[in-house]
């Protein structure tokens, strides 16, 4: 007999850098259900719904906390010699990529034994990462070298480097998988990379000091956090024109889309809240208190699966 997986309502897993916790938010009720103590100064998030695990990078304790999202209990801590920032998993969840901000490299871990299996030299200060749709390529934003490195996930080799704007940080994949969006913090722009050719095909102006980006379900809209304006820029993905600018909580950083409820969730570092935006109206509908200094850097919304 084949076991069928049922998917529960989505949750947001918000890293709170200021108090060493993760806020678990039920997106059906928009309420914090639990605060999970992790390592010191958590920032990055990666979630594997196949094994129901979440991974959180702890910058100051130099570790990655592994949490069972069925029980919200820490089940392992991957100890590192470096300070991790961005995290991403491969398609099966069997490999975890960890961005080493300070030593210009990507570390690759086997998630069964939690052992390191590869080290990949990268550009300067690697930050955000995103997989291509088929999972064969990993795109890495290198903040201090102003480029995006492309890694072949089968060989763990760099196959390309793409020049973008100044200080690229957050990244996201388009709804159709044809483009990677890269936020350029000091250029106040988003670079659009065609993944077939690995070239920049457009540059979109946004607000002051942008940080992270996400897309809606069909990929028709982009949402970009602007940390120095306390806003989210909404962009038409076909025309690259700004459609709306939405006021949110202070210093918005991480941003993710809830496909089930068609809402955008924004972690605001200064105000210690998760701002909820109705994607149909582009209006804010709620601010959910989190822990201190929420970052939520990565794809922080997921629906646990049950058998």
LUMVO-31003 format. One line per field, with one value per atom (N, C-alpha, C): residue number from 1; residue in one letter; x, y, z; atom name. Coordinates in steps of 0.1 Angstrom, whole numbers, m for minus. Example, Ala and Ser with C-alpha at 12.3 -4.5 7.8 and 13.67 -1.06 7.14 Angstrom:
2
k	1;1;1;2;2;2 $
r	A;A;A;S;S;S $
u	132;123;132;128;137;129 $
v	m57;m45;m33;m22;m11;0 $
w	78;78;78;71;71;79 $
a	N;CA;C;N;CA;C $
//
This chain:
307
k	1;1;1;2;2;2;3;3;3;4;4;4;5;5;5;6;6;6;7;7;7;8;8;8;9;9;9;10;10;10;11;11;11;12;12;12;13;13;13;14;14;14;15;15;15;16;16;16;17;17;17;18;18;18;19;19;19;20;20;20;21;21;21;22;22;22;23;23;23;24;24;24;25;25;25;26;26;26;27;27;27;28;28;28;29;29;29;30;30;30;31;31;31;32;32;32;33;33;33;34;34;34;35;35;35;36;36;36;37;37;37;38;38;38;39;39;39;40;40;40;41;41;41;42;42;42;43;43;43;44;44;44;45;45;45;46;46;46;47;47;47;48;48;48;49;49;49;50;50;50;51;51;51;52;52;52;53;53;53;54;54;54;55;55;55;56;56;56;57;57;57;58;58;58;59;59;59;60;60;60;61;61;61;62;62;62;63;63;63;64;64;64;65;65;65;66;66;66;67;67;67;68;68;68;69;69;69;70;70;70;71;71;71;72;72;72;73;73;73;74;74;74;75;75;75;76;76;76;77;77;77;78;78;78;79;79;79;80;80;80;81;81;81;82;82;82;83;83;83;84;84;84;85;85;85;86;86;86;87;87;87;88;88;88;89;89;89;90;90;90;91;91;91;92;92;92;93;93;93;94;94;94;95;95;95;96;96;96;97;97;97;98;98;98;99;99;99;100;100;100;101;101;101;102;102;102;103;103;103;104;104;104;105;105;105;106;106;106;107;107;107;108;108;108;109;109;109;110;110;110;111;111;111;112;112;112;113;113;113;114;114;114;115;115;115;116;116;116;117;117;117;118;118;118;119;119;119;120;120;120;121;121;121;122;122;122;123;123;123;124;124;124;125;125;125;126;126;126;127;127;127;128;128;128;129;129;129;130;130;130;131;131;131;132;132;132;133;133;133;134;134;134;135;135;135;136;136;136;137;137;137;138;138;138;139;139;139;140;140;140;141;141;141;142;142;142;143;143;143;144;144;144;145;145;145;146;146;146;147;147;147;148;148;148;149;149;149;150;150;150;151;151;151;152;152;152;153;153;153;154;154;154;155;155;155;156;156;156;157;157;157;158;158;158;159;159;159;160;160;160;161;161;161;162;162;162;163;163;163;164;164;164;165;165;165;166;166;166;167;167;167;168;168;168;169;169;169;170;170;170;171;171;171;172;172;172;173;173;173;174;174;174;175;175;175;176;176;176;177;177;177;178;178;178;179;179;179;180;180;180;181;181;181;182;182;182;183;183;183;184;184;184;185;185;185;186;186;186;187;187;187;188;188;188;189;189;189;190;190;190;191;191;191;192;192;192;193;193;193;194;194;194;195;195;195;196;196;196;197;197;197;198;198;198;199;199;199;200;200;200;201;201;201;202;202;202;203;203;203;204;204;204;205;205;205;206;206;206;207;207;207;208;208;208;209;209;209;210;210;210;211;211;211;212;212;212;213;213;213;214;214;214;215;215;215;216;216;216;217;217;217;218;218;218;219;219;219;220;220;220;221;221;221;222;222;222;223;223;223;224;224;224;225;225;225;226;226;226;227;227;227;228;228;228;229;229;229;230;230;230;231;231;231;232;232;232;233;233;233;234;234;234;235;235;235;236;236;236;237;237;237;238;238;238;239;239;239;240;240;240;241;241;241;242;242;242;243;243;243;244;244;244;245;245;245;246;246;246;247;247;247;248;248;248;249;249;249;250;250;250;251;251;251;252;252;252;253;253;253;254;254;254;255;255;255;256;256;256;257;257;257;258;258;258;259;259;259;260;260;260;261;261;261;262;262;262;263;263;263;264;264;264;265;265;265;266;266;266;267;267;267;268;268;268;269;269;269;270;270;270;271;271;271;272;272;272;273;273;273;274;274;274;275;275;275;276;276;276;277;277;277;278;278;278;279;279;279;280;280;280;281;281;281;282;282;282;283;283;283;284;284;284;285;285;285;286;286;286;287;287;287;288;288;288;289;289;289;290;290;290;291;291;291;292;292;292;293;293;293;294;294;294;295;295;295;296;296;296;297;297;297;298;298;298;299;299;299;300;300;300;301;301;301;302;302;302;303;303;303;304;304;304;305;305;305;306;306;306;307;307;307 $
r	X;X;X;X;X;X;X;X;X;X;X;X;X;X;X;X;X;X;X;X;X;X;X;X;X;X;X;X;X;X;X;X;X;X;X;X;X;X;X;X;X;X;X;X;X;X;X;X;X;X;X;X;X;X;X;X;X;X;X;X;X;X;X;X;X;X;X;X;X;X;X;X;X;X;X;X;X;X;X;X;X;X;X;X;X;X;X;X;X;X;X;X;X;X;X;X;X;X;X;X;X;X;X;X;X;X;X;X;X;X;X;X;X;X;X;X;X;X;X;X;X;X;X;X;X;X;X;X;X;X;X;X;X;X;X;X;X;X;X;X;X;X;X;X;X;X;X;X;X;X;X;X;X;X;X;X;X;X;X;X;X;X;X;X;X;X;X;X;X;X;X;X;X;X;X;X;X;X;X;X;X;X;X;X;X;X;X;X;X;X;X;X;X;X;X;X;X;X;X;X;X;X;X;X;X;X;X;X;X;X;X;X;X;X;X;X;X;X;X;X;X;X;X;X;X;X;X;X;X;X;X;X;X;X;X;X;X;X;X;X;X;X;X;X;X;X;X;X;X;X;X;X;X;X;X;X;X;X;X;X;X;X;X;X;X;X;X;X;X;X;X;X;X;X;X;X;X;X;X;X;X;X;X;X;X;X;X;X;X;X;X;X;X;X;X;X;X;X;X;X;X;X;X;X;X;X;X;X;X;X;X;X;X;X;X;X;X;X;X;X;X;X;X;X;X;X;X;X;X;X;X;X;X;X;X;X;X;X;X;X;X;X;X;X;X;X;X;X;X;X;X;X;X;X;X;X;X;X;X;X;X;X;X;X;X;X;X;X;X;X;X;X;X;X;X;X;X;X;X;X;X;X;X;X;X;X;X;X;X;X;X;X;X;X;X;X;X;X;X;X;X;X;X;X;X;X;X;X;X;X;X;X;X;X;X;X;X;X;X;X;X;X;X;X;X;X;X;X;X;X;X;X;X;X;X;X;X;X;X;X;X;X;X;X;X;X;X;X;X;X;X;X;X;X;X;X;X;X;X;X;X;X;X;X;X;X;X;X;X;X;X;X;X;X;X;X;X;X;X;X;X;X;X;X;X;X;X;X;X;X;X;X;X;X;X;X;X;X;X;X;X;X;X;X;X;X;X;X;X;X;X;X;X;X;X;X;X;X;X;X;X;X;X;X;X;X;X;X;X;X;X;X;X;X;X;X;X;X;X;X;X;X;X;X;X;X;X;X;X;X;X;X;X;X;X;X;X;X;X;X;X;X;X;X;X;X;X;X;X;X;X;X;X;X;X;X;X;X;X;X;X;X;X;X;X;X;X;X;X;X;X;X;X;X;X;X;X;X;X;X;X;X;X;X;X;X;X;X;X;X;X;X;X;X;X;X;X;X;X;X;X;X;X;X;X;X;X;X;X;X;X;X;X;X;X;X;X;X;X;X;X;X;X;X;X;X;X;X;X;X;X;X;X;X;X;X;X;X;X;X;X;X;X;X;X;X;X;X;X;X;X;X;X;X;X;X;X;X;X;X;X;X;X;X;X;X;X;X;X;X;X;X;X;X;X;X;X;X;X;X;X;X;X;X;X;X;X;X;X;X;X;X;X;X;X;X;X;X;X;X;X;X;X;X;X;X;X;X;X;X;X;X;X;X;X;X;X;X;X;X;X;X;X;X;X;X;X;X;X;X;X;X;X;X;X;X;X;X;X;X;X;X;X;X;X;X;X;X;X;X;X;X;X;X;X;X;X;X;X;X;X;X;X;X;X;X;X;X;X;X;X;X;X;X;X;X;X;X;X;X;X;X;X;X;X;X;X;X;X;X;X;X;X;X;X;X;X;X;X;X;X;X;X;X;X;X;X;X;X;X;X;X;X;X;X;X;X;X;X;X;X;X;X;X;X;X;X;X;X;X;X;X;X;X;X;X;X;X;X;X;X;X;X;X;X;X;X;X;X;X;X;X;X;X;X;X;X;X;X;X;X;X;X;X;X;X;X;X;X;X;X;X;X;X;X;X;X;X;X;X;X;X;X;X;X;X;X;X;X;X;X;X;X;X;X;X;X;X;X;X;X $
u	8;0;9;5;13;7;16;12;11;m1;m3;0;6;9;m1;m7;m16;m8;m12;m5;m13;m7;m15;m14;m21;m21;m7;m4;10;14;27;32;44;46;58;68;80;91;101;99;106;117;129;141;142;144;145;159;167;181;184;175;177;175;167;165;167;173;178;166;156;144;139;129;121;107;99;85;78;70;62;48;44;32;22;10;m1;m7;m6;m11;m26;m32;m47;m53;m47;m52;m43;m32;m22;m19;m16;m12;1;10;22;18;21;18;28;41;52;64;73;87;97;105;115;129;135;149;158;167;177;191;200;213;213;225;226;226;217;215;211;200;195;191;194;191;184;191;187;177;169;158;158;157;154;145;135;125;124;124;122;109;99;86;85;95;95;99;108;112;106;99;94;105;115;126;128;131;135;150;157;171;172;180;181;196;201;216;217;226;229;243;243;255;265;260;270;274;266;270;276;277;283;278;265;258;246;240;227;218;207;198;188;186;177;165;153;140;130;125;113;101;95;84;71;71;59;57;69;69;75;81;88;99;106;117;130;141;154;159;162;167;182;188;202;208;221;228;240;241;253;264;274;285;294;297;305;317;327;339;337;326;323;309;307;294;285;274;265;255;251;240;229;230;220;220;208;207;197;200;190;193;182;182;181;187;184;170;166;152;148;157;153;154;160;163;175;182;193;206;207;219;215;222;220;232;229;240;240;252;253;263;258;267;276;289;299;303;296;297;311;319;332;343;342;353;350;340;337;336;328;326;312;308;296;300;294;296;284;286;275;275;263;262;252;255;245;236;223;213;209;214;211;221;234;244;249;244;249;264;269;284;286;297;301;307;302;306;313;313;319;321;331;334;336;328;329;333;345;349;340;337;326;331;323;326;326;328;329;316;315;304;291;291;278;267;255;243;232;222;210;214;206;207;194;193;181;184;176;178;170;175;167;156;146;134;137;145;148;159;165;174;188;191;205;215;209;218;214;225;223;228;220;224;227;239;243;247;240;243;256;266;278;279;276;274;286;298;309;317;313;319;309;297;287;284;283;279;271;266;259;267;271;277;267;270;261;269;263;269;261;269;263;261;249;246;250;252;257;272;279;294;300;291;295;306;306;315;308;316;311;311;300;299;297;294;293;293;296;295;289;278;270;271;276;277;263;260;247;250;240;242;251;251;260;253;261;257;244;245;233;231;219;216;205;193;182;179;175;172;159;153;141;140;133;130;117;116;103;93;80;70;71;76;78;91;100;113;123;119;128;137;135;143;147;158;162;162;156;155;165;174;185;183;182;181;194;196;209;207;213;210;214;226;232;229;224;220;205;197;183;176;179;174;173;166;165;170;180;185;176;173;165;175;177;186;179;181;176;184;177;185;190;184;188;202;204;216;225;220;227;232;223;226;215;219;209;201;188;180;172;172;165;170;169;172;160;154;142;145;143;145;134;138;129;132;128;130;144;145;158;163;175;181;173;170;161;169;162;168;165;152;147;136;133;123;115;102;95;85;78;68;55;44;31;30;18;17;19;14;16;28;36;48;45;33;30;34;37;41;53;62;73;70;76;74;88;93;106;106;113;114;124;121;130;132;144;147;148;152;153;141;130;118;106;109;98;86;90;80;82;72;73;70;78;76;69;58;51;54;59;63;56;51;46;57;57;68;69;58;59;65;60;64;76;79;89;86;73;69;64;66;62;47;39;24;20;26;22;35;33;43;35;38;30;38;33;39;38;49;49;57;60;67;82;88;101;112;121;132;127;119;115;126;128;139;133;131;126;112;109;95;92;80;76;61;57;43;36;24;15;6;8;0;m14;m16;m29;m39;m34;m42;m40;m31;m27;m24;m14;m9;6;11;25;29;39;44;58;59;71;77;89;95;102;97;102;111;124;135;133;130;130;117;106;93;90;98;95;81;78;65;66;56;54;42;44;33;27;13;5;m1;1;m4;m14;m26;m35;m30;m26;m21;m31;m44;m54;m57;m55;m58;m45;m34;m21;m23;m32;m34;m28;m22;m18;m31;m31;m43;m40;m27;m24;m9;m5;9;9;17;18;31;30;42;51;64;73;83;94;105;113;125;133;141;140;148;146;133;131;138;144;151;144;141;134;140;153;161;160;152;150;135;132;119;113;107;103;89;81;67;67;61;59;48;43;32;37;38;42;33;39;32;29;18;14;11;13;10;m4 $
v	m12;0;13;22;35;45;50;60;73;79;93;103;114;125;136;139;150;162;174;186;195;199;207;222;230;244;250;260;265;272;272;279;288;299;307;304;303;300;312;321;334;334;336;336;350;350;362;364;372;373;379;387;394;385;374;366;351;348;334;324;328;320;320;311;310;311;321;321;313;304;295;301;305;313;304;302;295;305;302;312;311;301;300;311;311;321;333;333;344;347;336;337;329;334;327;315;303;291;287;291;286;294;295;301;290;287;276;282;278;283;275;283;277;282;283;288;303;309;323;331;341;350;343;336;329;339;336;344;336;327;319;308;305;295;286;273;264;253;249;239;228;216;204;197;198;193;178;172;157;150;156;150;158;169;177;182;188;194;209;217;231;233;241;244;259;262;277;280;289;293;302;299;307;314;327;334;334;337;340;327;316;304;294;299;291;277;277;264;265;253;252;243;249;241;234;221;213;210;214;213;204;195;187;196;199;208;202;188;182;185;185;187;201;208;220;218;207;204;204;209;208;194;188;174;173;183;183;197;198;211;207;213;211;221;217;226;230;243;247;255;257;266;280;282;294;300;312;319;317;309;306;318;320;330;323;324;318;303;297;283;279;268;262;247;240;225;221;210;205;199;194;190;179;170;158;161;172;175;168;160;153;160;173;181;195;200;214;222;234;243;255;258;268;279;291;302;307;306;311;325;335;349;354;349;355;349;337;330;327;333;333;318;310;297;292;281;274;260;256;243;235;222;213;201;199;189;178;166;155;156;156;158;145;134;121;119;122;120;133;144;158;160;154;155;164;171;179;171;173;165;173;186;194;209;215;230;236;246;253;267;270;284;293;305;313;327;337;351;356;369;375;377;372;374;368;355;349;350;353;355;347;353;345;335;324;313;308;304;297;287;276;265;268;263;263;254;255;247;232;227;213;209;219;216;214;215;212;224;236;248;255;260;268;282;292;306;312;319;324;339;348;362;365;370;374;389;392;406;415;411;420;419;410;409;413;417;422;412;400;390;379;370;358;346;337;325;314;306;295;282;273;260;249;240;227;218;215;208;193;188;174;173;183;182;191;200;210;219;222;231;244;255;268;267;270;269;283;293;307;317;329;341;352;358;368;382;392;405;411;416;423;436;442;455;454;465;466;460;450;443;435;425;416;408;406;399;388;392;383;378;366;360;353;351;343;338;327;321;325;328;332;321;324;314;303;307;297;291;295;289;295;305;310;321;327;338;337;342;344;359;364;378;380;390;393;407;409;422;429;441;448;459;457;465;480;482;495;501;494;499;503;499;501;495;483;476;461;455;441;437;428;422;410;409;397;389;377;368;357;356;345;332;322;310;302;303;295;300;313;319;324;325;331;345;353;367;376;388;398;404;403;407;420;424;436;440;453;458;467;465;471;480;493;502;499;499;497;508;505;515;516;523;526;513;509;498;485;479;467;455;445;434;420;417;404;405;394;393;380;380;368;371;360;361;355;359;353;339;333;319;317;326;324;332;338;345;359;364;376;388;387;399;395;405;404;413;410;418;419;432;435;443;439;447;458;470;482;486;483;484;499;508;522;530;524;531;525;513;506;503;498;496;483;478;467;472;470;474;462;464;454;457;447;448;439;444;435;427;414;406;406;410;410;423;434;447;453;447;452;466;470;483;481;491;492;494;485;486;493;490;495;496;505;506;505;495;493;496;504;507;495;491;480;484;474;477;481;486;492;482;485;478;464;463;450;442;430;422;409;398;386;388;381;382;369;364;352;352;344;343;331;333;322;319;308;305;301;295;290;301;312;323;336;335;346;359;357;367;368;380;382;385;378;380;386;397;405;406;402;403;417;424;438;438;439;438;449;461;472;471;467;467;454;444;430;425;426;421;414;406;400;407;415;422;413;413;405;414;411;418;409;414;408;410;399;401;405;403;406;421;428;442;450;444;451;460;455;462;454;461;454;450;438;434;431;429;425;427;429;429;419;408;398;399;401;403;390;392;381;382;376;378;391;392;404;403;413;415;403;402;391;393;382;383;375;362;353;354;351;352;338;337;325;322;310;306;301;310;307;302;300;295;281;272;258;252;241;233;219;215;202;191;180;169;158;151;141;128;117;104;99 $
w	0;0;0;m8;m9;2;10;20;14;16;11;21;16;25;25;37;38;42;38;41;51;62;71;67;75;72;73;66;66;79;82;93;89;96;94;105;101;111;111;121;120;130;125;133;140;153;161;166;159;162;176;181;194;206;205;217;215;204;202;201;194;193;179;176;164;168;162;164;154;159;150;149;137;135;127;132;125;116;102;93;90;96;95;105;117;127;128;122;123;138;145;159;161;170;174;183;178;186;196;193;201;198;208;206;209;199;201;203;214;217;208;200;192;196;186;189;191;192;194;181;181;169;157;157;144;133;121;110;98;93;81;84;74;75;62;64;53;59;51;56;46;52;44;48;40;43;40;34;32;45;52;65;77;74;84;94;88;95;91;100;97;102;94;98;100;110;114;116;109;110;122;131;143;142;139;135;147;159;170;177;176;182;172;160;149;148;145;145;136;133;126;135;139;147;138;141;133;142;137;145;138;145;141;141;129;129;132;135;140;155;162;176;180;171;174;184;184;193;185;191;185;186;175;175;172;168;165;164;167;164;156;144;136;140;146;151;140;138;127;133;124;128;122;115;108;113;109;112;100;101;90;88;76;73;65;52;43;43;42;41;30;23;14;13;10;9;m6;m10;m23;m24;m35;m38;m29;m26;m17;m2;1;15;20;12;16;18;12;13;17;27;32;28;21;17;27;32;42;37;37;33;44;41;51;47;54;51;52;62;65;58;52;46;31;26;11;6;12;8;11;4;7;13;24;30;26;23;20;30;36;46;42;45;44;56;53;64;71;66;73;85;83;93;98;92;96;95;84;82;70;70;59;48;35;24;13;14;4;9;4;6;m8;m11;m24;m23;m28;m28;m36;m30;m36;m37;m41;m41;m27;m26;m13;m6;7;16;9;7;1;11;6;15;10;3;m1;m12;m12;m22;m26;m39;m43;m54;m54;m64;m76;m87;m100;m98;m107;m105;m105;m114;m114;m104;m97;m86;m91;m104;m109;m106;m104;m102;m90;m83;m71;m73;m71;m74;m60;m59;m46;m48;m40;m41;m32;m39;m32;m29;m17;m14;m17;m13;m14;m28;m36;m49;m60;m56;m65;m77;m74;m84;m78;m87;m83;m89;m80;m84;m87;m97;m101;m98;m90;m86;m93;m99;m103;m91;m87;m75;m75;m87;m89;m87;m91;m90;m79;m74;m64;m70;m83;m89;m94;m93;m99;m114;m120;m135;m141;m133;m138;m127;m131;m122;m130;m124;m131;m124;m130;m124;m123;m111;m108;m102;m94;m88;m76;m68;m57;m44;m38;m26;m28;m36;m37;m25;m21;m8;m10;m10;m11;m25;m27;m40;m40;m52;m53;m67;m69;m82;m87;m100;m106;m105;m107;m106;m117;m129;m139;m140;m130;m130;m140;m148;m159;m154;m143;m138;m124;m120;m106;m104;m93;m89;m78;m79;m70;m65;m52;m46;m44;m49;m48;m38;m26;m14;m17;m21;m23;m36;m46;m59;m59;m48;m48;m60;m63;m75;m73;m83;m84;m98;m98;m111;m115;m128;m133;m141;m137;m144;m151;m164;m173;m170;m164;m160;m171;m183;m194;m200;m199;m204;m193;m181;m169;m173;m177;m180;m174;m170;m165;m177;m176;m187;m184;m171;m167;m153;m150;m137;m133;m121;m117;m105;m106;m94;m84;m71;m60;m49;m37;m26;m21;m10;m4;5;1;8;9;m3;m4;2;6;13;7;7;3;m7;m14;m25;m24;m28;m30;m41;m46;m56;m52;m59;m56;m63;m62;m66;m81;m89;m104;m109;m100;m104;m111;m111;m118;m110;m97;m89;m81;m79;m70;m58;m47;m35;m29;m27;m22;m10;1;13;11;16;16;30;35;49;54;46;50;47;41;39;47;53;59;50;38;28;21;13;4;m10;m20;m33;m41;m47;m55;m70;m77;m91;m100;m111;m122;m128;m128;m133;m148;m155;m169;m175;m169;m174;m166;m154;m145;m140;m140;m134;m120;m112;m98;m98;m91;m91;m78;m67;m54;m45;m35;m24;m11;m3;9;21;30;43;53;59;68;81;89;102;99;110;108;105;95;90;85;75;70;63;66;60;53;60;54;49;38;32;25;26;20;17;8;3;8;14;18;6;m1;m13;m10;2;6;8;15;19;10;1;m8;1;10;18;17;20;21;35;40;54;54;62;63;77;79;92;94;104;106;118;116;126;137;133;143;152;146;154;160;158;163;160;147;142;129;126;113;107;97;90;80;80;71;60;47;36;28;26;17;3;m4;m18;m28;m25;m35;m35;m23;m22;m19;m16;m13;m1;9;21;33;43;55;63;69;76;90;94;108;110;123;127;138;137;146;155;168;176;175;173;173;185;184;193;189;196;193;181;172;160;150;145;136;123;117;104;94;96;87;73;73;60;53;43;35;33;28;26;39;47;60;62;51;52;46;53;48;55;49;54;58;71;74;68;65;59;70;68;77;69;75;68;72 $
a	N;CA;C;N;CA;C;N;CA;C;N;CA;C;N;CA;C;N;CA;C;N;CA;C;N;CA;C;N;CA;C;N;CA;C;N;CA;C;N;CA;C;N;CA;C;N;CA;C;N;CA;C;N;CA;C;N;CA;C;N;CA;C;N;CA;C;N;CA;C;N;CA;C;N;CA;C;N;CA;C;N;CA;C;N;CA;C;N;CA;C;N;CA;C;N;CA;C;N;CA;C;N;CA;C;N;CA;C;N;CA;C;N;CA;C;N;CA;C;N;CA;C;N;CA;C;N;CA;C;N;CA;C;N;CA;C;N;CA;C;N;CA;C;N;CA;C;N;CA;C;N;CA;C;N;CA;C;N;CA;C;N;CA;C;N;CA;C;N;CA;C;N;CA;C;N;CA;C;N;CA;C;N;CA;C;N;CA;C;N;CA;C;N;CA;C;N;CA;C;N;CA;C;N;CA;C;N;CA;C;N;CA;C;N;CA;C;N;CA;C;N;CA;C;N;CA;C;N;CA;C;N;CA;C;N;CA;C;N;CA;C;N;CA;C;N;CA;C;N;CA;C;N;CA;C;N;CA;C;N;CA;C;N;CA;C;N;CA;C;N;CA;C;N;CA;C;N;CA;C;N;CA;C;N;CA;C;N;CA;C;N;CA;C;N;CA;C;N;CA;C;N;CA;C;N;CA;C;N;CA;C;N;CA;C;N;CA;C;N;CA;C;N;CA;C;N;CA;C;N;CA;C;N;CA;C;N;CA;C;N;CA;C;N;CA;C;N;CA;C;N;CA;C;N;CA;C;N;CA;C;N;CA;C;N;CA;C;N;CA;C;N;CA;C;N;CA;C;N;CA;C;N;CA;C;N;CA;C;N;CA;C;N;CA;C;N;CA;C;N;CA;C;N;CA;C;N;CA;C;N;CA;C;N;CA;C;N;CA;C;N;CA;C;N;CA;C;N;CA;C;N;CA;C;N;CA;C;N;CA;C;N;CA;C;N;CA;C;N;CA;C;N;CA;C;N;CA;C;N;CA;C;N;CA;C;N;CA;C;N;CA;C;N;CA;C;N;CA;C;N;CA;C;N;CA;C;N;CA;C;N;CA;C;N;CA;C;N;CA;C;N;CA;C;N;CA;C;N;CA;C;N;CA;C;N;CA;C;N;CA;C;N;CA;C;N;CA;C;N;CA;C;N;CA;C;N;CA;C;N;CA;C;N;CA;C;N;CA;C;N;CA;C;N;CA;C;N;CA;C;N;CA;C;N;CA;C;N;CA;C;N;CA;C;N;CA;C;N;CA;C;N;CA;C;N;CA;C;N;CA;C;N;CA;C;N;CA;C;N;CA;C;N;CA;C;N;CA;C;N;CA;C;N;CA;C;N;CA;C;N;CA;C;N;CA;C;N;CA;C;N;CA;C;N;CA;C;N;CA;C;N;CA;C;N;CA;C;N;CA;C;N;CA;C;N;CA;C;N;CA;C;N;CA;C;N;CA;C;N;CA;C;N;CA;C;N;CA;C;N;CA;C;N;CA;C;N;CA;C;N;CA;C;N;CA;C;N;CA;C;N;CA;C;N;CA;C;N;CA;C;N;CA;C;N;CA;C;N;CA;C;N;CA;C;N;CA;C;N;CA;C;N;CA;C;N;CA;C;N;CA;C;N;CA;C;N;CA;C;N;CA;C;N;CA;C;N;CA;C;N;CA;C;N;CA;C;N;CA;C;N;CA;C;N;CA;C;N;CA;C;N;CA;C;N;CA;C;N;CA;C;N;CA;C;N;CA;C;N;CA;C;N;CA;C;N;CA;C;N;CA;C;N;CA;C;N;CA;C;N;CA;C;N;CA;C;N;CA;C;N;CA;C;N;CA;C;N;CA;C;N;CA;C;N;CA;C;N;CA;C;N;CA;C;N;CA;C;N;CA;C;N;CA;C;N;CA;C;N;CA;C;N;CA;C;N;CA;C;N;CA;C;N;CA;C;N;CA;C;N;CA;C;N;CA;C;N;CA;C;N;CA;C;N;CA;C;N;CA;C;N;CA;C;N;CA;C;N;CA;C;N;CA;C;N;CA;C;N;CA;C;N;CA;C;N;CA;C;N;CA;C;N;CA;C;N;CA;C;N;CA;C;N;CA;C;N;CA;C;N;CA;C;N;CA;C;N;CA;C;N;CA;C;N;CA;C;N;CA;C;N;CA;C;N;CA;C;N;CA;C;N;CA;C;N;CA;C;N;CA;C;N;CA;C;N;CA;C;N;CA;C;N;CA;C;N;CA;C;N;CA;C;N;CA;C;N;CA;C;N;CA;C;N;CA;C;N;CA;C;N;CA;C;N;CA;C;N;CA;C;N;CA;C;N;CA;C;N;CA;C;N;CA;C;N;CA;C;N;CA;C;N;CA;C $
//
